[in-house]
Amino acid sequence: MNAAAPDSSLLEVLIVGAGISGISAACHLELECPGKSYAILEARDEIGGTWDLFRFPGIRSDSDMYTFGFSFKPWTNPKVISDADAIRDYLQETVDEYGVRDRIRFGHRVTSAAWDSESAVWTASVLDGEDRESEIRARFLFMCCGYYDYEKGYTPDLPGLEQFGGSIVHPQHWPEELDYSGKRMAVIGSGATAVTLIPALVQKAAKVTMIQRSPSYIISRPGKDRIAALLNALLPARWAGKINRWRFVRLQDMVYRRSREKPEKIRDYLIKRVRKVLGEDYDVEKHFTPNYEPWTQRLCLVPDNDLFLAIREGKADVVTGRIESITETGVRMRDGETVDADILVTATGLNLQMFGGVSLYRDGEKIEPTRSFNYHGMMLSGVPNLAYTFGYVNASWTLRADLNSRWFCKLLNTMDARGARQCEPVLREEESDLPELDWIDDFNPGYMQRAMHLFPKQKIQAPWRNTQDYLLDRKLIEESPIDDGALRLS
């Protein structure tokens, strides 16, 4: 933790969080707004956010690294799906290469922030690692603190959990000292965390069983991309990086659009691929055929069929159905099947949280994000000089982070040119009666459904639409003027 006391002078930008989003914001400020005073407050003692917090076996990216890497620093590692260690190294290189590290104040957690209209300044209340309080003043807040509660993962009500005689582990807080060699393990869940964990656990465990209430769509792709490797060998890194990035942007966009337009065809294609690996005798219909359409929940990605190979080789198996209760020795299903286990892993999801739990105030009154509308997916109506990043649910988080960071720099430079101190998205009269939607619509995994009441709303048209469409957002945001009539500069 940094020993220096927080700088009490007025900053131009205060970034909250030193994960993917915060690093993107800081690097873009260095590139596009040189000379701007800014600081990053990070509650933990290291950069990386999710990639520093999560330490469970096998943790890796759940999207391709060519779009997961930053636009300004091409990913050159041959792995298109990368392990967390390589991602952490990449982030460390980035903050050093772009001179960001000295701007980070580790062990500093923002508890609240108050906007004062008279001075047009945010005052953030901060606790350091020893619970000492301080305040930091800034013209702008850029909230880059992710979308979930770092303190506690989500565990559903599992009857009898308290009577289990073995160890119970949530992947969000995986114990470093946990020895699972030769153990029987039951992983409850079927999302990205579960399908990542299981191929790693089978390397040491005696047997691993994935227990799922219902299946998820899972697709395998090669861990290394031959075309990307060839381009990296023939071209300068920046050229190869741009080409590879756009290849994967277009590929992801094509799969997503086809899933929405022709879900039956994509469904058949995905299931056919699974059946090809597991064989005709395996009950793919029961264990790997979801009851929802592709991309109404996130499509899980695995490299080189590792999950399916673990099942085919008998190192892992799948039990599908509802849990009746947790017993002293394992799990009993409603159909009478039992799963014996020494260790239970509750890979059951996240608790979403707006702005990392930071409370916001405007002139003494609390700001309720649920009463606001999303503006271009990065600001809130009625809240001045505050931007945020929440990545895409159907593409790499970093695509949105870089898009927001570039637009934010454009906003700051425009305000400087016009002598403005304040900007605020305001619904125009003709927009106030437009139909409202949840902040993210047509995407219904459990962790989203549990939390949508905590988030702002959206309208059905730009700039109040949260599109979840990178190519459309890129066009809208880059072509729209800052003074679009909805964002008021003063």
C-alpha angles and dihedrals in degrees: 000000000000112000097205118103116246115272108254095199120108112274124203093218132019113194116199112208134024100220127106093302097046094046090049091051093049095047092050090050089053091049102039106021104037113183096027111136112233143150135197119222114204121184093204127063096246140042124252106072107207091014092058096040100049113069104160119137115280097010109170142150117294092207135042116288095226090071093029090059120079121272090233096048113045119218106241101172109114092231111096089190106042137197120242095252091062091046092052090049090051092052092048090052090049098053090048096044093051097040095245102126096082090055093060120096106198124206092028116127122189111221099177142351128207127200119213112200096199095058095026090227136130118222113201121201110218137190120201126209091279093049093253112153126228140156131233123194124209140165092225136029119208108190108208100156100121128242108276142063109267092196100060136019123212120270118175123220103282110183112234096012091135092061096056109122098208135059122300116206133182112204091227089068105029111177111239090213096053110127111199097165109141092359129133108238131193116198111199109206141048105218133103094294094051095047089048095048101048100063088050096046094052089065090074109009122090092229136349123204123192110212113198134174089209134354129262128216109260127186129187127213132173113281088226125042114221096203091050091049091051093049091048090052096048105035138050111272095250094052093044090046093054093048093047092047093053092045091058094040089056094043093051092045091050093051092047094048093046089050091055096041101040107016094163093058094047090045091053091046094052094046092046090056092052092048091051091061100037097040135235093283094061117093097242090158092063102036106031107025110092124208093229134068121267115275097014078105126025117284109236116228125209127178123237094349090286095155094047093046091053088054094044091051092051096245092115136022138188130233116191123195144065122311115238095189147326110251132198090265104033143303131328117203125212091248089059098257115136131206116203114213142171092194130033118205113197101206088170103134146255139305107235118223132184116235094348091290094299112153114225128206135185117202091335097314121108116247113229109201090200089068092053133079126232114252113205088330092286112068137042128235112251095017115106127215096358127123131173142185125226111165130226121283091211102040142027115312091226094062089066094040093056092044092052093045093052092048091047091055090048089052093050093049091048091050091050091051091052098040092242122156099184140042127184132176110230128183111239118230093253090052099050094082096048113120116270128229135186114273089259116023134185090028115096118174115147096254090057095045091051093054111032091101088065096057135074122266130243136216126228097254140046137310088024095046121103094207104181084213113118097192092049093045091050090055095043096046099041094046098041116092117237091238094056095149093258097068109063120204120199 
